[in-house]
Amino acid sequence: MNRVPSPQTRPVHETDRPYTKRWWALGVLCLSLLIIVMANTSLTVAAPDMTADLGLSSSDLQWVIDAYTVPYAALMLMLGAVGDKYSRRGALVLGLLVFAGGSVAGALVDSSGGVIAARAVMGVGAAMIMPATLSLLAATFPRRERALAITIWTATAGLAIAVGPLVAGALLEDHGWSSSFLINVPVAALGVLGALLVVPASKAGHSDRLDYVGGLLSVIWVGSLIYMLIQGPHFGWDARAVGAAVAAGAGLVLFVVWELRHPRPVLDVRRFAHRGFAGANLAVALFFLAVFGAFYYLTQHLQFVLGYSPLDTGIRMLPLAGAVFVGAALTGFLTPRLGMKVTVTTGMVGGTVALALLTRVDAGSSYGDFLAPLIVLGLAIGLSLSPCTDAIMGAFPEDQLGVGGAVNDTSIELGGSLGIAVLGSVLASAYSSKLSDAAASAAAHGGPKLPGNALSTAQDSVGAGLAVAKEVGKQVAQGAAPKAGPEKAQALGLQQAQAVADAVRGAFSDAVAHTSLIGAVVLGVGTVLVAVLLPRRRRTQQPGAGTEARPEAAREPVAAGSGGASTRD
């Protein structure tokens, strides 16, 4: 008697009933998602210790953070297509192994170049993992359960944004910065084991050749764009940044032309002509522009201005994670009744309100002033992202789910990179200008006068500004000691250091308020665009069936030539 293969060894589209271990599989997919998102958010907390230990320059630190982002964003589309063709579960397992290997290397190296290289390797692993999680989810769950599964997936992403600093902060209490890398290893190992045990096999139902040229062009234009967004705003528009901009523009044009002409493109760009699909991608990108930009300066404000430790900062970001779960849960109730357009637009309005609330921040603000914006922002994330992700994935046939996941995730990464680049640049410019004004005003009224080089250093970042304040205090104390005596000189030094530190904190708080205003305007305008793009809900009545509301993007027919495998449902 022939032995029937166990469910996890058969491609899910070949089964005639829902996979019995699908909820266990979802746990593994969410765990895999958790570590690749936390890899970025936790590093923001570990960065000060790493900088001190390795002697990183501001340029080094920036590339330690962003070396992960460039390959991550650039490779997702191509690797998502590879996973579709050969094995989505295989892509997940290989990605977790590469990610773990990069994490081990990052913990063991002792130079800036070594950490940057290790982070790049982790980015390659993440580019395999991220689209595989969504494609496996969509392939494993029948349509009637897919929206709930995506809601849980989205809530996990929101949880990771807030929990990353908490985990890193807890580790840094007793361990060095390398622990923020090593924590990934046991989690990745658990993910690999879980993937082999409970995640079902899945791949496309065709054997056509991959569009390698289109995949390569996608790597070129996305990678160049991300590099430009990092290099230009942070280090100036030199030949490298301008060259990356030219490469991104040319690569995008060639990519679109090639994909329009190819019989089986890696991504059928005609999908972006459909309002629902374009609107969902725009909403995801804009939301992560706001979220990553706000997260970038909120964590700095909590640590440098309010003086919280890394662990305390992580704890105070938890209301955001809790609100994401609540917002995501509400989508399961609201979207079928009100439609995707209303739910997503409401979430984006909420995100705009959260950023608008942050415009009230000033030097006297306490954590209580941040609590309401964090909760509103979390609710907004949960409300908007689950329906958008469901719509994006629903627009792709069974054999292109990896590409669908990659499109969704690329929108996230492009939005996040834009948020840090644009809002980070606005923040830096506003902080520098306001600190210069504060220094000039203090000098005019008999306060401490900062030398030009000290002011320039302080304008680099709020952390550098507080370091300059300490140095100014030491210099004042040393200069006053011969005449005033040690005790009085020490008091004078502390007074001057406090005055400079207050000016730094005040300038940064004002910059946060100004940047939040810009972010609110950008997201507000984007909300109007998304509301125009997203189609109204349509109700279709099947004979003998109940009324079902589904996003138009999920119902639009696939363009001719894109092919597809049969689905279970």
LUMMAR-443847 format. One record per residue (C-alpha): x, z, y. Coordinates in steps of 0.25 Angstrom, whole numbers, plus 2048, in hexadecimal, padded with zeros to 3 digits. Each point is the difference from the previous one (the first is absolute). Example, Ala and Ser with C-alpha at 12.3 -4.5 7.8 and 13.67 -1.06 7.14 Angstrom:
REM residues 2
83181F7EE;8067FE80E;
***
This chain:
REM residues 569
800800800;8067FC80D;80280B80A;7F97FF80D;80A80280C;7FD80C808;7FA7FE80E;80D803808;8077F47F9;7F57F5802;7FE7F980D;7F4807807;7F97F2803;8007FE7F1;7F780C7FD;7F1800800;7FE80E805;80680980B;80E8067FC;7FD80E7FB;80D807806;7FE7F980E;7FF80D808;80D8057F9;8067F3804;7FB80280E;80780D801;80D7F97FC;7FE7F680A;7FD80A80B;80D8087FC;8087F3801;7FA7FD80E;80380F804;80F8007FF;8027F2807;7F880480C;80680E800;80E7FA800;7FF7FC80E;7F880C806;80880A7F9;80D7FA806;7FC80280E;80180F7FD;80D7FF7F9;8067F780A;80680C809;8088067F4;8047F37FC;8057FC80D;80880D802;8067FF7F2;8047F1800;8037FF80F;7F67F5801;7FF7F980E;7F27FC805;8027F27FB;8048057F2;7F48097FF;7F67F5805;8057F77F4;80080C7F6;7F1800803;7FE7F1801;8097FB7F5;7F48047F7;7F67F8808;8067F2801;8017FD7F1;7F38087FE;7F87F7809;8087F37FE;7FF8007F0;7F28057FE;7F97F2800;80A7FA7F7;80180B7F6;7F1802800;7FF7F27FB;80B8027F6;7F880C7FA;7F47F87FF;8077F57F8;8088097F6;7FB80E800;7FA80980B;80380D7F8;80E7FA7FD;8027FF80F;7FB80E802;8098067F6;80C7F8805;7FD80380E;80080F7FD;80D7FF7F9;8077F980B;7FA80A80A;80580C7F8;80E7F97FF;8007FE80F;7FC80F802;80B8057F7;80A7F7808;7FB80580D;80280F7FC;80E7FE7FB;8067F780B;80880680C;8007F580A;7F67F9809;8027F37FA;7FE8067F2;7F3806804;7FB7F4807;8037F77F3;7F980B7F8;7F47FF809;8007F17FF;8008017F1;7F480A800;7F97F5809;8017F67F6;7FA8097F5;7F580380A;7FD7F2802;7FE7FF7F1;7F780C7FF;7F77FF80B;7F97F37FD;8008047F1;7F880C803;7F57F9807;8007F47F6;7FF8097F4;7F5808807;7F87F4802;8027FA7F3;7FD80D7F8;7F3804807;7F37F97FF;7FA7FB80E;7F680C800;80B80A7FF;80B7F9808;7FC80480E;80180F7FC;80D7FE7F9;8057F980D;7FB80C808;8088097F8;80C7F7801;7FE80080F;7FF80F801;80D8017F8;8077F880B;7FB80980B;80480C7F8;80E7FB7FE;8017FE80F;7FE80E803;8058077F3;80E7F9802;80580980B;7FA80C7F9;8087FD7F3;80D7FD807;7FE80C809;7FE8097F4;80D7FA7F9;80880180D;7FE80F800;8098027F5;8077F37FD;8077F5807;7FA7F2805;8047FA7F2;7F48087FA;7F77F7808;8057F47F7;8028077F3;7F1805800;7FC7F27FE;8077FF7F2;7F88097F8;7F37FA806;8057F27FD;8038047F2;7F28067FE;7FA7F3806;8087F87F6;7FB8087F4;7F2800805;8007F1802;8057FD7F2;7F580A7FA;7F47FD808;8017F580A;7FB7F37F9;8077F37FF;7FC7F680A;8057F2805;7FA7F3805;7F87F77F6;8087F4803;80F7FB7FE;8027F780C;80D800807;80280A80B;8017FA80E;80E805802;8027F880D;7F4807806;80580D7FB;80E7FE806;7FA7FC80E;7F780C800;80D8097FE;8077F980B;7F580180A;7FB80E7FD;80E8067FF;8047F980D;7F4805807;80280E7FB;80F800804;7FC7FB80E;7F680B802;80B80A7FC;80C7FA807;7FA7FB80D;7F980D805;80A80A7FB;80E7F9803;7FD7F580A;7FC7F17FF;80E7FB7FC;8037F47F8;7FC8067F3;7F2804805;7FE7F3807;8057F97F3;7F78087F8;7F47FC809;8037F17FF;8028017F0;7F28087FF;7F97F5809;8067F47F9;7FE8077F2;7F2803803;7FD7F1804;8077FB7F4;7F980A7F7;7F27FC805;8037F17FF;8068017F2;7F48097FB;7F67F6805;8067F57F9;8038077F3;7F67FE7F4;80280F7FC;80680880C;80580E7FF;7F680380A;7F47F7804;80180180F;7F27FA802;7FA80E7FC;80480480E;7F67F7806;7F58087F9;7FB80B80B;7FF80B7F6;80E7FE7FA;8067FF80D;7F980B806;80380A7F5;80F7FC801;80080280F;7F980D7FF;80B8057F6;80B7FC808;7FB80680D;7FC80D7FA;80E8027FA;8067FB80D;7F980C806;80280A7F5;80F7FD7FE;80380080F;7F880D802;8078077F4;80E7FB806;7FE80880C;7F780C7FC;80A8057F5;80B80080B;7F680780A;7FD80B7F6;80F8027FC;8077FE80E;7F680480A;7F880B7F9;80C8047F7;7FA8007F2;8097FF7F4;7FF7F47F7;7F78087F6;7F780580B;7FF7F2806;7FC7FB7F2;7F580B7FF;7FB7FD80D;7FE7F17FC;7F78047F4;7F3800808;8027F1801;8017FE7F1;7F48087FE;7F87F880A;8057F37F9;7F98057F3;7F3803807;8007F3807;8037F87F4;7F58087F8;7F67FC80B;8037F27FE;7F98007F2;7F4805807;8007F880D;8057F27FC;7F57FD7F6;7F580480A;8067FB80E;80A7F57FB;80F7FF802;7FF7FB80E;7F980D805;8098097F8;80D7FA804;7FD7FE80F;7FB80F800;80E8047FA;8077F880A;7F880680B;80480D7FB;80F7FD7FF;7FF7FB80F;7F980D804;80B8087F8;80B7F9808;7F880280D;80080F7FE;80F8007FF;8017FB80E;7FD80F804;80D8057FB;80A80680A;80B80A800;7F680C7FE;7F97FA7F4;7FF8087F3;7FE7FC7F2;7F1803802;8007F480A;8047F77F4;7F78057F6;7F37F8804;8087F3801;8068017F3;7F38037F9;7F97F4807;80B7F77FD;8008047F1;7F17FE7FF;8027F2807;80B7FC7F6;7F78047F4;7F37F8806;8087F4803;80A7FD7F6;7F88017F3;7F67F5803;80B7F7806;8098017F3;7F47FE7F7;7FC7F3808;80E7FB800;8028027F1;7F27FA7FE;8047F3806;80A7FD7F5;7FD7FB7F2;8058087F4;80D7F87FF;80480380E;7FE80F801;80E803802;8017F680C;7F3807805;80680E7FF;80D7FA807;7F87FA80B;7F980E803;80D8077FF;8077F6809;7F680280B;80280F7FF;80F7FE801;7FF7F680B;7F780A808;80880C7FD;80D7F9805;7F97FA80C;7FB80E803;80E8077FF;8067F4808;7F67FF80B;7FB80E802;80E8057FD;8067F780B;7F580580A;80380E7FC;80F7FE802;7FE7F980E;7F680A805;80880C7FB;80D7FA807;7F97FD80D;7F980E801;80D8087FC;8077F880B;7F580380A;80080F7FC;810801801;7FF7FA80E;7F5809805;80880C7FA;80D7FC807;7F87FE80D;7FA80E800;80D8077FC;7FF8007F1;80A7FC7F6;8067F2802;8047F87F4;80C7F8800;7FD7F17FE;8068007F2;7F880C7FC;7F37FA805;8027F37F9;8028087F3;7F4809802;7F77F3803;8047FB7F2;7F68097F9;7F980E801;80A8057F6;80C7FB807;7FA80680D;7FE80E7FA;80F7FF7FB;8047FC80E;7F980C806;80880A7F7;80D7F9804;7FC80180F;7FD80F7FE;80E8027F9;8077F980C;7F980880A;80380D7F9;80F7FC7FF;8017FC80F;7F980D805;8088097F7;80C802808;7F880480D;7F38067FA;8058077F4;7FC7FD7F1;7F2806800;7FB7FA80D;8077F37FC;7F98007F3;7F2802807;8037F580A;8037F77F4;7F48037F9;7F77FE80C;8067F2803;7FF7FC7F1;7F1804800;7FE7F980D;8067F37FA;7F88027F3;7F3802807;8027F3808;8037F97F2;7F48067FA;7F77FD80C;8057F1800;7FE7FE7F2;7F2806800;7FC7F780C;8067F47F8;7F78047F4;7F4800809;8047F2806;8037FA7F3;7F38057FA;7F87F980B;8077F37FD;7FD8027F1;7F1803803;7FF7F3809;8067F87F5;7F88067F5;7F37FF809;8027F1803;8037FE7F1;7F38077FC;7F87F6809;8087F47F9;7FD8067F2;7F1802803;7FF7F2804;8077FB7F4;7FA8087F5;7F37F97FB;7F3808800;7FC8057F2;7F87F77F8;7F68057F5;7FF7F77F3;7F58037F6;8027FD7F2;7F47FE7F7;7FD80D7F9;80C807807;80180980C;8047FC80E;80F801801;8087FF80D;80E7FA7FF;80A7FC80B;8007F1803;80F7FF7FE;7FE8057F1;7F57F57FE;8077F4806;8037F57F7;80F7FE7FC;8057F3806;8027F57F7;80D7FF7F8;80280F800;7FB8027F2;7FC80D7F9;7FF8077F3;7F38057FA;7FC80E804;7F980B7F8;7F580280A;
***
